Amino acid sequence: MLRLDCPFCGIRDEAEFHCGGDAHVVRPSPDATDAGWSDYLFNEENTKGIHFERWCHSFGCGQWFNVARNTRTHEIHAVYLMGEPRPELGH
């Protein structure tokens, strides 16, 4: 089981959280093409290695935050607040 360090509540079990998908996804402009909207709605990264994700502490404070997690090992490399830039991890 993953243990996530909620920036608001501290370390908790994964069961208290909900993964909200990729972090830092940019919504297309209203005048984007159908292909642009289709890509935004249906295609997600499937990274092998460090992946940036959004998580919500659903059964806790209810706050959203970002996590840099290695999808091979489940090691958490960084936890940071929504709106902050992607950290430079050097991996």
Solvent accessible surface area in square Angstrom, and as a share of the most:
residue,aa,sasa,rsa
1,M,165,0.74
2,L,22,0.11
3,R,136,0.50
4,L,0,0.00
5,D,67,0.35
6,C,2,0.01
7,P,59,0.37
8,F,103,0.43
9,C,44,0.26
10,G,26,0.25
11,I,97,0.49
12,R,86,0.31
13,D,53,0.27
14,E,61,0.27
15,A,71,0.55
16,E,50,0.22
17,F,17,0.07
18,H,106,0.47
19,C,53,0.32
20,G,17,0.16
21,G,23,0.22
22,D,18,0.09
23,A,4,0.03
24,H,70,0.31
25,V,85,0.49
26,V,129,0.74
27,R,165,0.60
28,P,29,0.18
29,S,61,0.39
30,P,131,0.82
31,D,126,0.65
32,A,32,0.25
33,T,93,0.54
34,D,125,0.65
35,A,75,0.58
36,G,29,0.28
37,W,59,0.21
38,S,51,0.33
39,D,79,0.41
40,Y,67,0.26
41,L,107,0.53
42,F,155,0.65
43,N,96,0.49
44,E,132,0.59
45,E,101,0.46
46,N,152,0.78
47,T,45,0.26
48,K,152,0.64
49,G,11,0.10
50,I,40,0.20
51,H,17,0.08
52,F,28,0.12
53,E,7,0.03
54,R,84,0.31
55,W,13,0.05
56,C,15,0.09
57,H,1,0.00
58,S,51,0.33
59,F,159,0.66
60,G,46,0.44
61,C,51,0.30
62,G,38,0.36
63,Q,85,0.38
64,W,97,0.34
65,F,0,0.00
66,N,5,0.03
67,V,0,0.00
68,A,0,0.00
69,R,32,0.12
70,N,27,0.14
71,T,42,0.24
72,R,159,0.58
73,T,87,0.51
74,H,97,0.43
75,E,97,0.44
76,I,50,0.25
77,H,46,0.20
78,A,22,0.17
79,V,44,0.25
80,Y,18,0.07
81,L,73,0.36
82,M,84,0.37
83,G,83,0.80
84,E,72,0.32
85,P,111,0.70
86,R,106,0.39
87,P,41,0.26
88,E,172,0.77
89,L,48,0.24
90,G,81,0.78
91,H,160,0.72
